[in-house]
Amino acid sequence: DSNLNLLAERGGGTVFFPKGIYHVGSTGSGRFYSGIQVTCSNIKLAGEGHWGAEIRPLFTHGGALLSVCPAFTNTPNYGQEKDCSSASAITNVTIEGLKFFDDDPDAHCNAYSAGTGQCGTEETHAIFLKDCDSCAARFNLIDSMGDEGIVWQGDDGIIFQNELVNTPSIRGGSAGGGGSALEIEANRLIVSQNIVHGIQADPQGDGGSCTTACQNRNAAVAVATNMGADISGIQILDNWLYDIDAWHGFSINSSSAAVSDVRIAGNTVEMLNQATATNCEEA
């Protein structure tokens, strides 16, 4: 935080993470955006080596390991967007070469239930980005997040050559709901050459004890309008989705506003739908 504050005063720069494990987040009464918070433009977060810098959760209530937003209110709410407040968009933030890993997903949410295979509230997220334009996430590894790996709500950005494995690692909720390895809610975004794999029907290994027949209602890549604003100009190109035992490879959901001008081309998709997941479609 002190390094980010110093760079903000200087108008930007790079925060370098040497090899090692970094535990982030508040263990208090439930600040959702309790990990690393970036609120200024022209910032680069860079890890040393080939994913040698590993970010892990310290909280036990669900949270985001890295949040990029113009401003935060930091009110104690579980999973509420009240902590990431609206303001004039920041620009040119790059997240590069970091590993985000949840070593114990059901311990890092509130009230995990093997009976439902779900948490009572939000789970761990790796990257949450809102109102950050011309920003980028590239060459990162995201492993075993309980909920979304990347949530992207910034225009004119790029998500390039990231690997997302076993994410989400906790079963999704109602049909069409649940989490996503990558959730997109932005305009003029390029999503290219990412690898998504290892989404499991029974992510926490409950051995079929869940009441929903262990159906994983998550998605690999989701385009959604949860924030109620129209989105367009999204290009999802040359990604590789494989070893996915979930309901959706690609999901486009215009539940709250309109989605237009989405191009999905050149992707390789392999779905592994089990007999218990009766309402699956293979892309």
Solvent accessible surface area in square Angstrom, and as a share of the most:
residue,aa,sasa,rsa
1,D,123,0.64
2,S,85,0.55
3,N,91,0.47
4,L,14,0.07
5,N,93,0.48
6,L,77,0.38
7,L,23,0.12
8,A,46,0.36
9,E,142,0.64
10,R,172,0.63
11,G,50,0.48
12,G,18,0.17
13,G,29,0.28
14,T,74,0.43
15,V,16,0.09
16,F,112,0.47
17,F,19,0.08
18,P,67,0.42
19,K,130,0.55
20,G,32,0.31
21,I,91,0.46
22,Y,66,0.25
23,H,100,0.45
24,V,22,0.13
25,G,17,0.16
26,S,41,0.26
27,T,89,0.51
28,G,43,0.42
29,S,81,0.52
30,G,0,0.00
31,R,92,0.34
32,F,7,0.03
33,Y,2,0.01
34,S,17,0.11
35,G,16,0.15
36,I,23,0.12
37,Q,42,0.18
38,V,1,0.00
39,T,60,0.35
40,C,25,0.15
41,S,32,0.21
42,N,69,0.35
43,I,2,0.01
44,K,64,0.27
45,L,1,0.00
46,A,14,0.11
47,G,15,0.14
48,E,61,0.27
49,G,51,0.49
50,H,152,0.68
51,W,60,0.21
52,G,24,0.23
53,A,0,0.00
54,E,19,0.09
55,I,0,0.00
56,R,48,0.18
57,P,4,0.02
58,L,85,0.42
59,F,0,0.00
60,T,81,0.47
61,H,9,0.04
62,G,1,0.01
63,G,0,0.00
64,A,0,0.00
65,L,0,0.00
66,L,1,0.00
67,S,0,0.00
68,V,0,0.00
69,C,0,0.00
70,P,17,0.11
71,A,34,0.26
72,F,34,0.14
73,T,76,0.44
74,N,55,0.28
75,T,51,0.29
76,P,80,0.50
77,N,38,0.19
78,Y,90,0.34
79,G,19,0.18
80,Q,83,0.37
81,E,63,0.28
82,K,124,0.52
83,D,0,0.00
84,C,1,0.01
85,S,29,0.19
86,S,91,0.59
87,A,51,0.40
88,S,101,0.65
89,A,47,0.37
90,I,16,0.08
91,T,59,0.34
92,N,77,0.39
93,V,0,0.00
94,T,17,0.10
95,I,0,0.00
96,E,35,0.16
97,G,11,0.10
98,L,2,0.01
99,K,40,0.17
100,F,1,0.00
101,F,44,0.18
102,D,1,0.01
103,D,71,0.37
104,D,62,0.32
105,P,17,0.11
106,D,48,0.25
107,A,47,0.37
108,H,20,0.09
109,C,8,0.05
110,N,62,0.32
111,A,72,0.56
112,Y,48,0.18
113,S,44,0.29
114,A,47,0.36
115,G,29,0.28
116,T,55,0.32
117,G,0,0.00
118,Q,46,0.20
119,C,19,0.11
120,G,60,0.58
121,T,36,0.21
122,E,49,0.22
123,E,20,0.09
124,T,1,0.00
125,H,9,0.04
126,A,0,0.00
127,I,0,0.00
128,F,11,0.04
129,L,0,0.00
130,K,18,0.08
131,D,39,0.20
132,C,0,0.00
133,D,40,0.21
134,S,63,0.41
135,C,2,0.01
136,A,9,0.07
137,A,0,0.00
138,R,79,0.29
139,F,86,0.36
140,N,0,0.00
141,L,19,0.10
142,I,0,0.00
143,D,28,0.15
144,S,11,0.07
145,M,0,0.00
146,G,2,0.02
147,D,18,0.09
148,E,15,0.07
149,G,0,0.00
150,I,0,0.00
151,V,6,0.04
152,W,0,0.00
153,Q,20,0.09
154,G,1,0.01
155,D,35,0.18
156,D,64,0.33
157,G,7,0.06
158,I,60,0.30
159,I,0,0.00
160,F,47,0.20
161,Q,75,0.33
162,N,2,0.01
163,E,39,0.17
164,L,0,0.00
165,V,30,0.17
166,N,29,0.15
167,T,1,0.00
168,P,1,0.00
169,S,1,0.01
170,I,3,0.02
171,R,7,0.03
172,G,6,0.06
173,G,23,0.22
174,S,79,0.51
175,A,64,0.49
176,G,47,0.45
177,G,32,0.30
178,G,40,0.39
179,G,6,0.06
180,S,5,0.03
181,A,0,0.00
182,L,1,0.00
183,E,18,0.08
184,I,0,0.00
185,E,11,0.05
186,A,2,0.01
187,N,32,0.16
188,R,131,0.48
189,L,0,0.00
190,I,66,0.33
191,V,1,0.00
192,S,12,0.08
193,Q,80,0.36
194,N,2,0.01
195,I,55,0.28
196,V,1,0.01
197,H,27,0.12
198,G,9,0.09
199,I,2,0.01
200,Q,78,0.35
201,A,19,0.15
202,D,31,0.16
203,P,14,0.09
204,Q,45,0.20
205,G,60,0.58
206,D,27,0.14
207,G,73,0.71
208,G,50,0.48
209,S,68,0.44
210,C,7,0.04
211,T,111,0.65
212,T,35,0.20
213,A,51,0.40
214,C,15,0.09
215,Q,23,0.10
216,N,2,0.01
217,R,53,0.19
218,N,1,0.00
219,A,5,0.04
220,A,0,0.00
221,V,3,0.02
222,A,12,0.09
223,V,2,0.01
224,A,7,0.06
225,T,0,0.00
226,N,86,0.44
227,M,87,0.39
228,G,45,0.43
229,A,58,0.45
230,D,95,0.49
231,I,8,0.04
232,S,39,0.25
233,G,17,0.16
234,I,0,0.00
235,Q,65,0.29
236,I,1,0.01
237,L,33,0.16
238,D,78,0.41
239,N,4,0.02
240,W,117,0.41
241,L,0,0.00
242,Y,56,0.21
243,D,59,0.31
244,I,0,0.00
245,D,17,0.09
246,A,2,0.01
247,W,15,0.05
248,H,53,0.24
249,G,3,0.03
250,F,40,0.17
251,S,23,0.15
252,I,87,0.44
253,N,54,0.28
254,S,65,0.42
255,S,78,0.51
256,S,64,0.41
257,A,19,0.15
258,A,55,0.43
259,V,33,0.19
260,S,61,0.39
261,D,108,0.56
262,V,40,0.23
263,R,134,0.49
264,I,68,0.35
265,A,34,0.26
266,G,61,0.58
267,N,32,0.16
268,T,78,0.45
269,V,39,0.23
270,E,82,0.37
271,M,11,0.05
272,L,71,0.35
273,N,51,0.26
274,Q,97,0.43
275,A,100,0.78
276,T,69,0.40
277,A,13,0.10
278,T,104,0.60
279,N,103,0.53
280,C,28,0.17
281,E,144,0.64
282,E,126,0.57
283,A,83,0.64
